Structure formats: structure tokens, C-alpha cells
Amino acid sequence: MTDLTLDPTLVNAADGPVVFVATGSQDEELSSEPHHHARGQLFGSHAGLLSVGLESGVWVVPSIHAVWLPPHHLHSGRSHGPFRGWAAYVAERACDDLPKQPCTIRTSGLLREAVLRASTWPMGPLDARSAHVAAVILDEIRSLPVESFGLPLPRDPRLLRIARALIADPADTRDLESWAAWAAISSRTLSRRFVEETGFNFTAWRQRARLMRSLEMLAAGASVTAVALDLGYATASAFIALFRRTFGETPASYRQRL
């Protein structure tokens, strides 16, 4: 299917195919209000960043990862900038041995190809070949490693304004005091509430925002030097050192592994 805006009956019906996939794109930001449905959902983007709101918080996910939501979990979604993405909906009867809690998984080449294939199917019963592809999607959800590369967003509207500005332009070099003045909040309150609402201090959160964008850029084939300079690092070596401390490998080896 080529429309991410689905009839609610499709994602809540007990019958229907075990898996169906919707794809779509738009130049403007895409957002959805908090909702839930009877089918499990695996969704991600081919290009762009997604923020996913759950009862436990809000997370930003780069395009090389996907989010799994078991049936009946309340969630909302929003893209940041132009968006091209997909969503696979899994019948509740097939979710018993899939993850029981929402999680972020690293997408594989096999999963991407299976999802793209499934997106071309018409709604209706699956033939033998389609059923095999659906089984591959379920097995990838079941077995792919869970990642912790998300970025929590603050709830305070003033802090959220700063966070979204930094996601839009991770290379912005304004210091904490300048951001506090821009958002009409004291620097002490900004510093304290960032830790309370995200688990990171402001500097660490901004570094993580840059690293989230670097994952996407590396996946798109950008050179390590280009990524470092585009994201505001003084040198490529400074970016490489931070990337290795955070992810346990260099950006070059990470890109090669992708």
C-alpha cells in the first residue's frame, strides 16, 4: 500500500493478512495524535528522523532503526522535515512470540527488502510466496538486536523548542546561556530540567543529537570528514573519538558494517 493514512478498521480488524505494509512520503512534517490499535506495528523511515511518543517518554529514531510497538500500546508519531517511510502491521494473533514491550531495533537489509516487497501487495489473502515474505518480516522482528540509540525529548515546551531546533540543525554552536535566553528560561532551570526530563545534561544531549544525525548521514554514504564538519565538530578526529566512546567502534567501521 502507498498511503500511510489508513482506515482504522484495517489496523484493528482481527481478520485479514498476517502482515501488510503501508509506505508513503511527504515534504512537510508528518504527525499523528496519540492512538493505539489491535495490530502490532513496526515502522521506520527510508529518509528523515522520526520521534515516537510513548507512555514512558518520547524518542527520536534515525532511519537506520525501526520501532516495534506491540498491540494496544498508546503512541504518537512525528517526522522532522521531509519524510519517506513505511509501516508494517502485524495481526495480533501473530504477536505472541514477538517483543512484549516497545523497542527500537536495527533494521537489516533483509528486513528492508521484505518490507518493500510487502508494500506492493494488494490487501487480501496471501499466496504462498507472500506468506513466506511475511514470515521473514516476523522473524526479523523476533531476532534483530534491540538498540538503545534513541534520543529522549523533554516535555517542557521551552526545552522542547530548544531540542527541536537542535534536531533541525545539530551544528548550531550556541551555548547553554544563549539557548536559555532564546527560549525565555533561566540557564539554571534549563540545565536542571534537561537532566530531569531526558536523563542527559544539556551538553551530553546535544552530543547525542549530533550522533543520531551522524548515523543517518553515514548510512546515506557521507564521508566521515563530511559528517564531522557538517555537524559542527572542530576536527574529524574529535568526531571519531566521541563516536567510538559512544558506540564502541569508529564511524568508518560502522558504515562498512551497514
C-alpha positions as CSV (number, residue, x, y, z in Angstrom):
1,M,0.0,0.0,0.0
2,T,1.3,3.5,-0.8
3,D,-0.6,5.6,1.8
4,L,0.4,5.9,5.5
5,T,-3.0,7.3,6.4
6,L,-5.0,4.1,6.9
7,D,-8.6,3.3,7.6
8,P,-8.7,2.5,11.4
9,T,-10.7,-0.7,10.7
10,L,-7.7,-2.1,8.8
11,V,-5.3,-1.8,11.8
12,N,-7.9,-3.1,14.3
13,A,-9.5,-6.0,12.5
14,A,-8.9,-9.5,13.8
15,D,-9.0,-11.0,10.4
16,G,-7.1,-10.1,7.3
17,P,-3.5,-10.9,6.2
18,V,-1.0,-11.7,9.0
19,V,1.2,-8.8,7.7
20,F,0.5,-5.8,5.5
21,V,2.8,-2.8,4.8
22,A,2.0,0.8,4.0
23,T,4.5,3.3,2.6
24,G,4.4,7.0,1.9
25,S,6.2,10.2,1.7
26,Q,5.6,14.0,2.0
27,D,7.7,17.1,2.0
28,E,6.1,18.6,5.2
29,E,6.3,17.1,8.7
30,L,4.0,14.2,9.3
31,S,2.4,13.8,12.8
32,S,-0.2,11.7,14.5
33,E,-2.1,12.2,17.7
34,P,-1.8,9.6,20.5
35,H,-3.7,6.4,19.5
36,H,-3.5,2.6,19.6
37,H,-4.6,-0.3,17.5
38,A,-5.1,-4.0,17.8
39,R,-2.3,-4.9,15.3
40,G,1.3,-4.7,16.3
41,Q,3.3,-2.2,14.3
42,L,6.9,-2.0,13.0
43,F,7.7,1.4,11.4
44,G,10.7,3.3,10.3
45,S,11.9,5.8,7.6
46,H,13.9,5.5,4.4
47,A,14.9,9.1,4.9
48,G,14.5,11.5,7.8
49,L,14.1,11.3,11.6
50,L,11.1,10.1,13.5
51,S,10.0,11.0,17.0
52,V,7.8,8.5,18.7
53,G,5.8,9.3,21.8
54,L,5.0,6.5,24.3
55,E,3.6,6.5,27.8
56,S,7.2,6.2,29.0
57,G,8.5,9.1,27.0
58,V,9.4,10.4,23.6
59,W,12.3,9.1,21.5
60,V,13.9,10.2,18.3
61,V,14.9,7.4,15.9
62,P,17.2,7.7,12.9
63,S,16.4,6.0,9.6
64,I,18.7,3.0,10.2
65,H,16.5,1.8,13.0
66,A,12.8,0.9,13.3
67,V,10.4,0.9,16.2
68,W,8.3,-2.1,17.3
69,L,5.0,-1.5,19.0
70,P,3.1,-4.5,20.4
71,P,-0.7,-4.4,20.0
72,H,-2.7,-1.9,22.1
73,H,0.2,0.3,23.1
74,L,-0.7,4.0,23.1
75,H,1.7,6.0,20.9
76,S,2.1,9.1,18.7
77,G,4.5,9.9,15.9
78,R,6.1,12.8,14.2
79,S,8.6,13.2,11.4
80,H,11.2,16.0,11.4
81,G,11.4,17.6,8.0
82,P,10.7,15.8,4.7
83,F,9.8,12.2,5.3
84,R,9.7,8.9,3.4
85,G,8.8,5.9,5.4
86,W,6.9,2.7,5.9
87,A,4.9,0.8,8.5
88,A,4.2,-3.0,8.8
89,Y,1.1,-4.0,10.6
90,V,1.1,-7.5,12.3
91,A,-2.1,-9.4,13.2
92,E,-2.5,-9.7,16.9
93,R,-2.6,-13.5,16.6
94,A,0.9,-13.4,15.3
95,C,2.4,-11.3,18.0
96,D,2.6,-13.8,20.8
97,D,6.3,-14.6,20.3
98,L,7.3,-11.0,19.3
99,P,8.7,-8.5,21.8
100,K,6.2,-7.7,24.6
101,Q,7.4,-4.1,25.1
102,P,8.0,-1.2,22.6
103,C,11.6,-1.3,21.5
104,T,14.0,0.1,18.8
105,I,15.7,-2.4,16.5
106,R,18.4,-2.0,13.9
107,T,16.9,-2.6,10.5
108,S,18.7,-5.2,8.3
109,G,19.0,-5.3,4.5
110,L,16.7,-8.4,4.6
111,L,14.0,-6.6,6.5
112,R,14.1,-3.6,4.2
113,E,13.8,-5.7,1.1
114,A,11.0,-7.8,2.7
115,V,9.1,-4.7,3.7
116,L,9.5,-3.1,0.2
117,R,8.2,-6.3,-1.4
118,A,5.2,-6.5,1.0
119,S,4.3,-2.9,0.3
120,T,3.4,-3.9,-3.3
121,W,0.8,-6.4,-2.2
122,P,-2.9,-5.7,-2.6
123,M,-5.0,-6.1,0.5
124,G,-6.3,-9.6,0.8
125,P,-5.3,-13.2,1.5
126,L,-1.6,-14.0,1.0
127,D,-0.4,-16.6,-1.5
128,A,2.4,-19.0,-0.7
129,R,5.2,-16.7,-1.9
130,S,3.7,-13.7,0.0
131,A,3.3,-15.8,3.1
132,H,7.0,-16.7,3.0
133,V,7.9,-13.0,2.9
134,A,5.6,-12.2,5.7
135,A,7.3,-14.9,7.8
136,V,10.7,-13.3,7.1
137,I,9.4,-10.0,8.4
138,L,8.1,-11.6,11.6
139,D,11.4,-13.5,12.0
140,E,13.4,-10.3,11.7
141,I,11.2,-8.5,14.3
142,R,11.8,-11.5,16.5
143,S,15.6,-11.8,16.1
144,L,17.1,-8.4,15.2
145,P,19.1,-6.8,18.0
146,V,17.4,-4.3,20.2
147,E,19.2,-0.9,20.1
148,S,19.4,1.9,22.6
149,F,20.3,4.6,20.1
150,G,17.2,6.7,20.8
151,L,17.2,10.3,21.9
152,P,14.7,11.3,24.6
153,L,12.9,14.6,24.1
154,P,12.0,16.9,27.1
155,R,8.3,17.6,27.8
156,D,8.7,21.2,29.0
157,P,7.6,23.3,26.0
158,R,10.6,25.6,26.3
159,L,13.1,22.8,26.4
160,L,11.2,21.0,23.6
161,R,11.6,24.1,21.4
162,I,15.3,24.0,22.0
163,A,15.5,20.3,21.4
164,R,13.7,20.5,18.1
165,A,15.9,23.4,16.9
166,L,19.0,21.3,17.7
167,I,17.5,18.3,15.8
168,A,16.8,20.6,12.8
169,D,20.4,22.0,13.0
170,P,22.7,19.9,15.1
171,A,25.7,22.0,14.1
172,D,24.3,25.1,15.9
173,T,27.0,26.2,18.3
174,R,25.1,28.4,20.7
175,D,26.0,27.7,24.3
176,L,23.6,26.9,27.1
177,E,23.2,30.5,28.2
178,S,22.3,31.6,24.6
179,W,19.8,28.8,24.2
180,A,18.2,29.7,27.6
181,A,17.8,33.3,26.6
182,W,16.3,32.2,23.2
183,A,13.7,30.1,24.9
184,A,13.0,32.6,27.7
185,I,14.1,30.3,30.5
186,S,16.9,30.7,33.1
187,S,20.1,28.7,32.3
188,R,19.9,27.1,35.8
189,T,16.4,25.8,35.1
190,L,17.3,24.7,31.6
191,S,20.3,22.7,33.0
192,R,18.3,21.1,35.8
193,R,15.2,20.2,33.8
194,F,17.1,18.8,30.9
195,V,18.6,16.2,33.3
196,E,15.2,15.5,34.9
197,E,13.3,15.1,31.7
198,T,15.9,13.3,29.4
199,G,18.4,11.7,31.7
200,F,21.2,13.7,30.0
201,N,22.7,17.0,30.8
202,F,22.4,19.6,28.0
203,T,25.9,19.1,26.6
204,A,25.5,15.3,26.5
205,W,22.1,15.6,24.9
206,R,23.3,17.9,22.2
207,Q,26.2,15.5,21.5
208,R,23.8,12.6,21.3
209,A,21.6,14.6,18.9
210,R,24.6,15.1,16.6
211,L,25.4,11.4,16.8
212,M,21.9,10.5,15.9
213,R,22.2,12.6,12.8
214,S,25.6,11.2,12.0
215,L,24.2,7.7,11.9
216,E,21.7,8.7,9.3
217,M,24.4,10.6,7.3
218,L,26.8,7.6,7.4
219,A,24.0,5.3,6.3
220,A,23.5,7.6,3.3
221,G,27.2,7.2,2.3
222,A,28.6,10.5,3.5
223,S,32.3,10.5,4.3
224,V,33.5,10.7,7.9
225,T,35.1,14.1,7.4
226,A,32.0,15.5,5.7
227,V,29.8,14.3,8.6
228,A,32.2,15.8,11.2
229,L,32.3,19.2,9.5
230,D,28.6,19.3,8.7
231,L,27.7,18.6,12.3
232,G,30.0,21.3,13.7
233,Y,32.9,19.3,15.1
234,A,36.2,21.2,15.1
235,T,38.0,18.2,13.6
236,A,37.2,14.8,12.2
237,S,39.3,13.2,14.9
238,A,37.1,14.8,17.6
239,F,34.0,13.3,16.0
240,I,35.7,9.9,15.6
241,A,36.7,9.8,19.3
242,L,33.2,10.7,20.5
243,F,31.6,8.2,18.2
244,R,33.9,5.4,19.3
245,R,33.3,6.2,23.0
246,T,29.5,6.1,22.5
247,F,29.1,3.2,20.0
248,G,32.3,1.1,20.6
249,E,33.6,1.4,17.1
250,T,34.8,4.1,14.6
251,P,32.3,5.7,12.2
252,A,34.1,4.2,9.3
253,S,33.8,0.6,10.6
254,Y,30.1,1.3,11.5
255,R,29.4,2.5,7.9
256,Q,31.2,-0.5,6.5
257,R,29.2,-2.9,8.6
258,L,26.0,-1.3,7.4
